Structures are given as C-alpha cells and as structure tokens.
Amino acid sequence: MAFEWYDKYYDRYIRKICPDYDKALGLLARALPIKAKKIIELGCGTGNLTKLLAERFPIVPIIAIDNDENQLNKAKEKLKSYKNVIIQKKTCLV
C-alpha cells in the first residue's frame, strides 16, 4: 500500500507535505565536498536529489541505487540528459 502511494503521488505532493523539501535537498547537495570523486546515492527514489547532485557535480560519476522498479523508471526519465548518472536496481538483503 505505501509503495503504491509513493509510486503514484510522491513527486506531485512532496512539496505540499514538506514545504522545505527543495531547501533540504539543496543543503544535502551542498554538504558534499566539491572535490568528490564519486557519489553513491542509496535509495534514490524518483531522482530528485540525484538531479541536484548531477547539476552540482557534472563531471563526477553518480551511482543512484533503489530497489523499486517504478521509482527507478521515474528517475531514469528525469535524469536521462545527465551523462554522469548511472541508475541501478539493487534489492535489499535485510
């Protein structure tokens, strides 16, 4: 049930639920050192943070990982123009 909501409504409603969502993502993206050589994002969801990271670090390889195929499809669509992003599906072993 929770995954269905996330799949259908997350990007549409997250900014209404959390008005400071974009500010928080920006703070996270700026918290990484500018000299980063590789970024691995675990649980990338629909790729909102991944997009900010790809813009901030255009020549740094970014590996975005999630276990939900629907979310990864949304992330792939959102990030298709970023050549430094690799999207991978991994299942949780816990």
C-alpha positions in Angstrom: 0.0 0.0 0.0 2.7 2.5 0.9 4.6 1.8 -2.2 1.5 2.4 -4.4 1.2 5.9 -2.9 4.9 6.6 -3.4 4.7 5.4 -7.0 1.7 7.5 -7.9 1.9 10.6 -5.8 5.3 11.3 -4.3 6.6 13.9 -6.8 3.2 15.5 -7.0 2.7 16.0 -3.3 6.0 16.0 -1.5 6.4 19.8 -1.7 2.9 20.2 -0.2 3.6 17.8 2.6 7.1 19.1 3.3 7.3 22.8 2.2 11.1 22.9 2.8 11.8 19.8 0.7 13.8 21.6 -2.0 15.7 23.6 0.6 16.6 20.4 2.4 17.8 18.7 -0.8 19.9 21.8 -1.7 21.5 21.7 1.7 22.3 18.0 1.2 23.8 18.6 -2.2 25.9 21.5 -1.0 27.1 19.5 2.0 29.3 17.2 -0.1 32.8 18.3 -0.7 33.4 19.9 -4.1 36.4 17.5 -4.6 34.1 14.4 -4.6 35.4 11.7 -7.0 32.3 9.5 -7.0 28.9 9.8 -5.4 26.7 6.8 -4.5 23.1 7.6 -3.5 21.3 4.7 -1.8 17.6 4.9 -2.0 17.4 7.5 -4.9 13.7 7.1 -5.3 12.5 9.3 -8.2 15.8 11.0 -8.5 15.2 14.5 -7.0 18.4 14.6 -5.0 20.3 12.8 -7.8 19.3 15.6 -10.2 20.7 18.3 -7.9 23.9 16.3 -7.4 24.3 15.8 -11.2 24.0 19.6 -11.7 26.4 20.4 -8.9 29.0 17.8 -9.9 28.6 17.5 -13.7 31.9 15.5 -14.2 31.6 13.3 -11.1 30.2 9.8 -11.6 27.0 9.4 -9.7 25.5 6.0 -9.0 21.9 6.1 -8.0 20.5 2.9 -6.4 17.0 1.9 -5.4 15.1 -1.3 -5.1 11.8 -0.1 -6.6 11.5 -0.6 -10.3 8.7 2.1 -10.7 10.8 4.7 -8.9 13.8 3.9 -11.0 11.8 4.3 -14.1 10.8 7.8 -13.0 14.4 8.6 -12.1 15.6 7.3 -15.5 13.2 9.6 -17.2 14.1 12.6 -15.0 17.8 12.0 -15.4 18.1 10.9 -19.0 20.0 14.1 -20.0 22.7 13.7 -17.3 25.6 11.6 -18.7 27.3 11.3 -15.4 24.5 9.4 -13.7 24.3 5.6 -13.6 21.0 4.1 -12.2 21.0 0.7 -10.8 18.4 -1.6 -9.2 19.5 -3.4 -6.1 17.3 -5.4 -3.7 17.7 -5.1 0.0 19.2 -8.1 1.6 17.9 -7.4 5.1 
